[in-house]
Amino acid sequence: MRKLIVQEMVSLDGYFAGPQGEIDWHQADEDYVAYAKSFLQSVDLLLFGRLTYEQMAAFWPSANHELASIMNEREKIVFSNTLVSANWRHSRLVPEHAIEEVKRLKREAGQNMAVLGSGSLASSLLCGGLVDEIQLTVVPIMLGQGIPLFRDIPSPLRLQLEHTDSYPSGNVLLRYLVDRGPGDGA
């Protein structure tokens, strides 16, 4: 069964975007870009909510960046009730039922899948018991205010630290497995 990995950058005080959704504080040194490239090569499907999809679709198709070809060639699904079309190459729009669609996708053959950004989608899938791993990159900045990553988590959720890594930029990668307990095979 494919794994679903949530991969996010967060500020030290826990925000994944500034108050207006800004992410200009994200930073990536050469070593971090190498990690990101390796991570993207390990997945064959990217899942997005509308806002993140629109940001990514506006940036990557014309970006002069070593990750651009990978981002542009990966299959992508955007979950949105308001988006009319998904025109970024290899994108498909799914208007509703993210939980059911991701359950189906997890049963299909393929590499792992990843949610990038898309905090509301990540929270929904986490609450639905579908997230297998969370990779948080903590950026050494405190925003003071912004958009928190995980919202509406109804009860404590145990995580098991799998790996840590640090980068010259000060970024720290934390890889957690979601501890579902015995008998929970979502």
Backbone as numpy.savetxt, mean C-alpha at the origin, in Angstrom:
# Nx Ny Nz CAx CAy CAz Cx Cy Cz
-1.83 -19.74 -1.81 -2.68 -18.55 -1.81 -1.79 -17.31 -1.81
-2.17 -16.34 -2.60 -1.41 -15.09 -2.68 -1.53 -14.33 -1.36
-0.48 -13.60 -1.04 -0.52 -12.72 0.13 -0.91 -11.31 -0.30
-1.55 -10.62 0.62 -1.85 -9.20 0.43 -0.98 -8.41 1.39
-0.17 -7.53 0.83 0.77 -6.72 1.60 0.35 -5.26 1.49
0.24 -4.60 2.64 0.00 -3.16 2.67 1.36 -2.51 2.85
1.77 -1.66 1.90 3.08 -1.00 1.94 2.84 0.50 2.00
3.33 1.12 3.07 3.03 2.53 3.32 4.25 3.28 3.83
4.28 4.58 3.57 5.21 5.50 4.22 4.41 6.31 5.22
4.95 6.44 6.43 4.28 7.22 7.47 5.29 8.13 8.15
4.78 9.23 8.67 5.62 10.12 9.47 5.84 9.47 10.84
6.82 9.96 11.57 7.10 9.42 12.90 5.89 9.56 13.82
5.06 10.58 13.59 3.87 10.74 14.43 2.63 10.09 13.81
2.83 9.18 12.86 1.76 8.29 12.43 0.86 8.72 11.29
1.22 9.77 10.56 0.38 10.21 9.44 0.93 9.67 8.13
0.03 9.28 7.22 0.53 8.83 5.93 0.38 9.91 4.87
-0.24 11.02 5.23 -0.32 12.19 4.34 -0.53 13.42 5.21
-0.18 14.57 4.68 -0.44 15.82 5.38 -1.92 16.13 5.39
-2.31 17.24 6.02 -3.73 17.59 6.16 -4.49 17.69 4.83
-3.83 18.08 3.76 -4.47 18.20 2.45 -4.11 17.03 1.53
-3.59 15.96 2.12 -3.21 14.80 1.33 -1.80 14.87 0.76
-1.04 15.87 1.15 0.29 16.06 0.57 1.27 14.97 1.06
2.13 14.54 0.14 3.14 13.53 0.45 4.53 14.01 0.03
4.71 15.31 -0.10 5.98 15.86 -0.52 7.10 15.64 0.50
6.76 15.17 1.68 7.74 14.88 2.72 8.32 13.46 2.59
7.75 12.63 1.70 8.32 11.30 1.46 9.75 11.47 0.97
10.62 10.59 1.39 12.00 10.65 0.93 12.50 9.24 0.65
13.36 9.13 -0.34 13.90 7.83 -0.71 15.33 8.01 -1.19
16.27 7.39 -0.49 17.65 7.39 -0.94 17.86 6.20 -1.88
19.07 6.07 -2.37 19.39 5.01 -3.33 19.09 3.62 -2.78
19.43 3.38 -1.53 19.18 2.07 -0.92 17.69 1.80 -0.79
16.93 2.82 -0.45 15.49 2.64 -0.32 14.84 2.38 -1.68
15.31 3.05 -2.70 14.79 2.82 -4.05 15.08 1.37 -4.47
16.25 0.85 -4.10 16.57 -0.56 -4.41 15.59 -1.49 -3.70
15.28 -1.20 -2.44 14.26 -2.00 -1.72 12.92 -1.89 -2.44
12.50 -0.67 -2.80 11.20 -0.47 -3.45 11.14 -1.24 -4.77
12.22 -1.23 -5.51 12.27 -1.96 -6.78 12.10 -3.46 -6.54
12.82 -3.98 -5.57 12.72 -5.40 -5.23 11.31 -5.75 -4.77
10.73 -4.88 -3.95 9.36 -5.12 -3.47 8.38 -5.15 -4.64
8.45 -4.16 -5.51 7.53 -4.09 -6.65 7.70 -5.29 -7.59
8.92 -5.81 -7.69 9.14 -6.98 -8.54 8.55 -8.24 -7.91
8.28 -8.22 -6.60 7.74 -9.39 -5.90 6.22 -9.45 -5.94
5.58 -8.43 -6.48 4.12 -8.40 -6.58 3.72 -8.26 -8.05
2.54 -8.76 -8.38 2.10 -8.60 -9.76 0.78 -7.85 -9.88
0.26 -7.38 -8.75 -1.00 -6.64 -8.77 -0.96 -5.56 -7.70
-1.28 -4.33 -8.09 -1.32 -3.19 -7.17 -2.77 -2.78 -6.99
-3.17 -2.56 -5.74 -4.54 -2.17 -5.40 -4.54 -0.75 -4.88
-5.48 0.06 -5.37 -5.54 1.46 -5.00 -6.97 1.88 -4.69
-7.10 2.87 -3.82 -8.32 3.64 -3.70 -8.24 4.78 -4.70
-9.30 5.52 -4.85 -9.38 6.56 -5.88 -8.31 7.64 -5.73
-8.18 8.21 -4.53 -7.26 9.35 -4.38 -5.82 8.97 -4.70
-5.35 7.86 -4.14 -3.98 7.43 -4.41 -3.82 7.09 -5.89
-4.81 6.42 -6.45 -4.75 6.07 -7.88 -4.59 7.34 -8.73
-5.39 8.35 -8.44 -5.30 9.58 -9.23 -3.92 10.23 -9.09
-3.34 10.22 -7.88 -2.00 10.78 -7.70 -0.97 9.97 -8.49
-1.05 8.66 -8.37 -0.08 7.79 -9.05 -0.23 7.88 -10.57
-1.47 7.87 -11.06 -1.73 7.91 -12.50 -1.29 9.24 -13.11
-1.27 10.29 -12.31 -0.81 11.60 -12.79 0.72 11.68 -12.82
1.39 10.86 -12.01 2.84 10.95 -11.89 3.59 9.92 -12.73
3.29 8.64 -12.55 4.14 7.58 -13.08 4.19 7.45 -14.60
3.12 7.64 -15.34 3.22 7.42 -16.79 4.30 8.27 -17.48
4.57 9.45 -16.99 5.58 10.31 -17.63 6.82 10.52 -16.75
6.91 9.79 -15.65 8.02 9.98 -14.70 9.33 9.48 -15.29
10.39 10.23 -15.01 11.74 9.83 -15.37 12.38 9.29 -14.09
12.04 8.07 -13.74 12.46 7.46 -12.48 12.66 5.97 -12.73
13.63 5.38 -12.06 13.91 3.96 -12.34 12.77 3.03 -11.95
11.85 3.47 -11.11 10.69 2.64 -10.76 9.53 2.79 -11.74
9.61 3.76 -12.63 8.48 4.07 -13.52 8.07 2.88 -14.38
9.03 2.18 -14.96 8.65 1.08 -15.85 7.93 -0.02 -15.08
8.36 -0.30 -13.87 7.69 -1.32 -13.06 6.29 -0.86 -12.70
6.17 0.37 -12.23 4.85 0.88 -11.85 3.89 0.88 -13.04
4.39 1.24 -14.20 3.53 1.32 -15.37 3.15 -0.05 -15.94
3.99 -1.06 -15.73 3.72 -2.38 -16.28 2.92 -3.29 -15.35
2.85 -2.96 -14.07 2.08 -3.80 -13.14 0.59 -3.68 -13.43
-0.11 -4.81 -13.22 -1.58 -4.78 -13.25 -2.04 -3.97 -12.06
-3.11 -3.21 -12.26 -3.61 -2.33 -11.20 -5.13 -2.42 -11.13
-5.64 -2.40 -9.91 -7.08 -2.30 -9.70 -7.32 -1.08 -8.83
-8.27 -0.26 -9.25 -8.68 0.89 -8.43 -10.11 0.62 -7.98
-10.31 0.70 -6.67 -11.63 0.52 -6.08 -12.23 1.90 -5.85
-13.32 2.19 -6.54 -13.93 3.51 -6.42 -15.37 3.47 -6.89
-16.23 4.14 -6.13 -17.63 4.32 -6.53 -17.82 5.60 -7.34
-16.81 6.47 -7.36 -16.97 7.78 -8.01 -16.15 7.93 -9.29
-15.09 7.17 -9.43 -14.25 7.26 -10.63 -15.02 6.68 -11.82
-14.93 7.34 -12.95 -15.66 6.90 -14.15 -14.82 5.95 -14.99
-13.51 6.19 -15.04 -12.63 5.33 -15.83 -11.26 5.27 -15.18
-10.51 4.25 -15.55 -9.14 4.08 -15.07 -8.25 3.94 -16.30
-7.59 5.02 -16.68 -6.88 5.07 -17.95 -5.38 4.79 -17.87
-4.84 4.70 -16.67 -3.43 4.37 -16.53 -3.24 2.94 -17.07
-2.22 2.73 -17.83 -1.98 1.44 -18.47 -2.12 0.28 -17.47
-2.76 -0.79 -17.90 -2.96 -2.02 -17.12 -3.81 -1.79 -15.88
-4.74 -0.85 -15.95 -5.62 -0.55 -14.81 -7.03 -1.03 -15.09
-7.68 -1.44 -14.02 -9.08 -1.88 -14.10 -9.84 -1.25 -12.95
-11.00 -0.74 -13.24 -11.86 -0.10 -12.24 -12.84 -1.12 -11.68
-12.89 -1.22 -10.35 -13.88 -2.06 -9.67 -14.70 -1.11 -8.81
-15.97 -0.90 -9.16 -16.77 0.13 -8.50 -17.20 -0.19 -7.07
-17.22 -1.43 -6.67 -17.65 -1.74 -5.29 -17.21 -3.14 -4.92
-17.54 -3.52 -3.70 -17.27 -4.87 -3.20 -15.79 -5.21 -3.15
-14.98 -4.34 -2.59 -13.54 -4.58 -2.51 -13.23 -5.86 -1.75
-13.93 -6.11 -0.64 -13.66 -7.29 0.18 -13.85 -8.56 -0.66
-14.98 -8.67 -1.32 -15.26 -9.86 -2.12 -14.26 -10.03 -3.27
-13.93 -8.93 -3.92 -12.99 -8.99 -5.04 -11.61 -9.42 -4.56
-11.15 -8.89 -3.43 -9.82 -9.26 -2.93 -9.82 -10.71 -2.45
-10.89 -11.17 -1.84 -10.97 -12.60 -1.47 -10.80 -13.47 -2.71
-11.47 -13.09 -3.78 -11.37 -13.85 -5.03 -9.95 -13.80 -5.59
-9.35 -12.61 -5.58 -8.00 -12.44 -6.11 -6.97 -13.24 -5.32
-7.16 -13.34 -4.01 -6.21 -14.09 -3.18 -6.21 -15.57 -3.54
-7.33 -16.07 -4.03 -7.42 -17.49 -4.40 -6.81 -17.77 -5.77
-6.62 -16.73 -6.57 -6.04 -16.91 -7.91 -4.54 -17.17 -7.82
-4.04 -17.81 -8.86 -2.59 -18.01 -8.96 -1.94 -16.66 -9.25
-0.72 -16.51 -8.80 0.02 -15.29 -9.08 0.97 -14.95 -7.95
1.69 -13.86 -8.16 2.56 -13.35 -7.11 1.70 -12.65 -6.07
2.34 -12.11 -5.07 1.62 -11.37 -4.04 1.02 -10.09 -4.63
0.09 -9.51 -3.86 -0.57 -8.26 -4.23 -0.20 -7.21 -3.19
-0.28 -5.94 -3.57 0.07 -4.87 -2.64 -0.91 -3.72 -2.73
-1.22 -3.16 -1.57 -1.91 -1.89 -1.47 -0.83 -0.84 -1.24
-0.79 0.18 -2.09 0.14 1.29 -1.90 -0.69 2.52 -1.57
-0.33 3.22 -0.50 -1.14 4.38 -0.10 -2.53 3.90 0.23
-3.55 4.65 -0.23 -4.93 4.16 -0.16 -5.33 3.76 1.26
-5.21 4.70 2.19 -5.47 4.40 3.60 -6.83 3.83 3.89
-7.88 4.35 3.27 -9.23 3.83 3.52 -9.36 2.40 3.03
-8.82 2.12 1.86 -8.85 0.75 1.33 -8.04 -0.18 2.22
-6.85 0.26 2.63 -6.01 -0.57 3.51 -6.75 -0.89 4.81
-7.40 0.11 5.40 -8.15 -0.11 6.64 -9.29 -1.09 6.42
-10.02 -0.94 5.34 -11.14 -1.83 5.02 -10.67 -3.27 4.88
-9.60 -3.46 4.13 -9.09 -4.80 3.90 -8.50 -5.40 5.17
-7.90 -4.56 6.01 -7.39 -5.02 7.29 -8.53 -5.47 8.19
-9.57 -4.65 8.28 -10.75 -5.01 9.08 -11.45 -6.25 8.52
-11.35 -6.46 7.22 -11.96 -7.63 6.58 -11.13 -8.90 6.73
-9.99 -8.79 7.42 -9.15 -9.97 7.65 -8.38 -10.43 6.44
-8.13 -9.54 5.49 -7.49 -9.95 4.24 -6.02 -9.57 4.13
-5.53 -8.73 5.02 -4.14 -8.29 4.95 -3.26 -9.30 5.67
-2.21 -9.74 4.98 -1.28 -10.72 5.55 -0.04 -10.06 6.14
0.36 -8.94 5.57 1.60 -8.29 6.00 1.45 -6.79 5.85
2.05 -6.07 6.78 2.09 -4.61 6.72 3.55 -4.19 6.70
3.93 -3.43 5.69 5.27 -2.88 5.60 5.16 -1.37 5.76
5.64 -0.89 6.90 5.60 0.55 7.17 7.01 1.10 7.06
7.16 2.13 6.27 8.42 2.86 6.24 8.19 4.15 7.00
8.88 4.27 8.13 8.77 5.46 8.97 9.79 6.48 8.48
9.29 7.64 8.08 10.13 8.73 7.59 10.44 9.63 8.79
11.69 10.06 8.96 12.06 10.85 10.13 11.56 12.30 10.03
10.26 12.45 10.16 9.63 13.76 10.19 8.38 13.65 11.04
8.05 14.73 11.74 6.79 14.81 12.46 5.96 15.89 11.79
4.77 15.52 11.35 3.91 16.46 10.63 3.05 17.30 11.57
2.78 16.79 12.76 1.94 17.53 13.71 0.46 17.37 13.44
0.11 17.22 12.20 -1.29 16.97 11.81 -1.28 16.33 10.43
-2.37 15.68 10.11 -2.45 15.03 8.81 -3.51 13.96 8.81
-3.38 13.06 7.87 -4.34 11.97 7.70 -3.71 10.70 8.29
-4.35 10.13 9.32 -3.80 8.91 9.90 -3.96 7.74 8.93
-3.07 6.79 9.01 -3.10 5.66 8.08 -4.29 4.75 8.33
-4.37 4.17 9.50 -5.43 3.20 9.78 -6.51 3.86 10.61
-7.73 3.78 10.10 -8.87 4.35 10.81 -9.92 3.27 11.01
-10.73 3.48 12.01 -11.89 2.61 12.25 -11.52 1.14 12.45
-10.40 0.89 13.09 -10.04 -0.48 13.46 -10.86 -0.80 14.71
-11.80 -1.77 14.64 -12.77 -1.96 15.71 -12.22 -2.56 16.99
-11.11 -3.29 16.90 -10.55 -3.92 18.10 -9.05 -4.08 17.90
-8.33 -4.31 19.00 -6.88 -4.47 18.87 -6.53 -5.58 17.87
-5.49 -5.36 17.14 -5.03 -6.32 16.15 -3.55 -6.57 16.41
-3.23 -7.79 16.74 -1.84 -8.15 17.05 -1.04 -8.33 15.76
0.18 -7.84 15.81 1.11 -7.97 14.70 2.38 -8.63 15.21
3.05 -9.34 14.32 4.31 -9.99 14.68 5.42 -9.36 13.84
6.40 -8.77 14.52 7.51 -8.15 13.80 8.31 -9.21 13.06
8.42 -9.06 11.76 9.12 -10.02 10.92 10.53 -9.54 10.58
10.69 -8.22 10.37 11.98 -7.71 9.90 12.02 -6.19 10.08
13.20 -5.67 10.31 13.41 -4.22 10.30 14.62 -3.92 9.41
14.63 -2.74 8.88 15.77 -2.29 8.09 15.83 -0.78 8.19
17.02 -0.23 8.14 17.15 1.23 8.16 17.97 1.66 6.95
17.79 2.93 6.59 18.39 3.47 5.37 19.14 4.75 5.71
20.14 5.12 4.88 20.91 6.33 5.14 20.05 7.59 5.29
18.91 7.63 4.64 18.02 8.79 4.72 17.39 8.95 6.11
17.50 7.89 6.93 16.83 7.88 8.23 15.52 7.12 8.20
15.06 6.74 7.01 13.86 5.90 6.92 14.11 4.58 7.63
13.08 4.07 8.29 13.14 2.76 8.93 11.97 1.94 8.42
12.29 0.77 7.87 11.27 -0.14 7.37 10.91 -1.15 8.46
9.63 -1.28 8.74 9.12 -2.25 9.71 8.20 -3.20 8.96
8.53 -4.48 8.99 7.68 -5.49 8.33 6.98 -6.32 9.40
5.66 -6.26 9.39 4.84 -6.99 10.36 3.96 -8.00 9.65
3.84 -9.18 10.26 2.85 -10.15 9.83 1.61 -9.92 10.68
0.44 -10.03 10.07 -0.81 -9.87 10.81 -1.08 -11.19 11.51
-1.22 -11.14 12.83 -1.47 -12.33 13.65 -2.97 -12.55 13.74
-3.45 -13.51 12.98 -4.88 -13.78 12.98 -5.28 -14.79 14.04
-4.33 -15.49 14.61 -4.67 -16.52 15.59 -5.05 -17.82 14.90
-5.17 -18.89 15.69 -5.47 -20.20 15.11 -6.85 -20.24 14.47
-6.92 -20.91 13.34 -8.21 -21.13 12.70 -8.71 -20.00 11.82
-8.00 -18.90 11.77 -8.46 -17.78 10.93 -7.67 -17.79 9.63
-8.22 -18.30 8.60 -7.51 -18.42 7.33 -8.04 -17.50 6.27
-8.35 -16.26 6.61 -8.95 -15.31 5.64 -8.12 -15.18 4.40
